[in-house]
Amino acid sequence: MATAREAVLSALSHVIDPDRDKDIIRLDMVRNLTVEDGRVSFTVIVKEPNTPFANQVAEACRRVLHERVDRQLEVDVEVDSEM
């Protein structure tokens, strides 16, 4: 079964930026999202690259996608900064 883009976005909405108290979807931090053949790839854009959130967001995204979408999903996350 194909992974739906909507399911990925819904799952990622559970990743919260604690400094801004909103999820990464609402904050428009997810860019270049592709969903195809059991693989998801995207970039998370953070305001400041050396914060605890920036250091943990990729793993948080992988975890929430495996828990809420598909444990077998291949997840490729890059973290970049606005700078």
C-alpha positions as CSV (number, residue, x, y, z in Angstrom):
1,M,0.0,0.0,0.0
2,A,1.3,3.4,-0.9
3,T,2.1,5.9,1.8
4,A,-0.2,8.9,1.6
5,R,1.2,12.4,1.7
6,E,-1.6,13.4,4.0
7,A,-0.6,10.7,6.5
8,V,3.0,11.9,6.5
9,L,1.9,15.5,7.1
10,S,-0.5,14.5,9.8
11,A,2.2,12.5,11.6
12,L,4.8,15.3,11.3
13,S,2.3,17.7,12.9
14,H,3.0,15.9,16.1
15,V,6.6,17.2,16.1
16,I,6.6,20.4,18.2
17,D,9.1,23.2,18.2
18,P,9.2,23.8,22.0
19,D,10.6,27.3,21.6
20,R,7.7,28.4,19.5
21,D,5.1,26.0,20.9
22,K,3.8,25.0,17.5
23,D,4.2,22.0,15.2
24,I,6.7,21.9,12.3
25,I,3.9,21.7,9.8
26,R,2.1,24.8,11.1
27,L,5.4,26.6,11.2
28,D,6.1,25.7,7.6
29,M,9.5,24.1,8.5
30,V,9.1,21.0,6.2
31,R,10.3,21.6,2.7
32,N,10.8,19.4,-0.4
33,L,8.6,16.6,0.8
34,T,8.5,13.6,-1.4
35,V,6.5,10.4,-0.7
36,E,7.0,7.4,-3.0
37,D,7.3,3.6,-2.8
38,G,7.7,3.3,1.0
39,R,10.2,6.2,1.2
40,V,9.8,9.7,2.5
41,S,12.3,12.4,2.2
42,F,12.2,16.1,3.3
43,T,14.2,18.9,4.8
44,V,13.4,20.5,8.1
45,I,14.3,24.2,8.2
46,V,15.3,25.4,11.7
47,K,15.8,29.0,12.8
48,E,19.0,28.3,14.8
49,P,21.1,25.2,14.0
50,N,22.8,24.7,17.3
51,T,19.8,24.3,19.6
52,P,18.7,21.1,21.3
53,F,15.6,21.0,19.1
54,A,17.6,21.3,15.9
55,N,19.9,18.5,17.1
56,Q,17.0,16.2,17.8
57,V,14.3,17.1,15.2
58,A,15.5,14.5,12.5
59,E,15.2,11.6,15.0
60,A,11.9,12.9,16.3
61,C,10.5,13.0,12.7
62,R,11.7,9.4,12.0
63,R,10.2,8.2,15.3
64,V,6.8,9.8,14.7
65,L,6.6,8.5,11.1
66,H,7.5,5.0,12.1
67,E,4.9,5.1,15.0
68,R,2.1,6.7,13.1
69,V,2.5,5.8,9.5
70,D,4.6,2.6,8.9
71,R,7.4,1.0,10.9
72,Q,9.0,-0.1,7.6
73,L,9.0,3.3,6.1
74,E,12.4,4.5,4.8
75,V,12.8,8.1,6.1
76,D,15.4,10.5,4.8
77,V,15.5,13.8,6.8
78,E,17.9,16.6,6.3
79,V,18.1,19.6,8.7
80,D,19.1,23.0,7.4
81,S,19.0,26.5,8.8
82,E,17.4,29.6,7.5
83,M,20.8,31.4,7.6
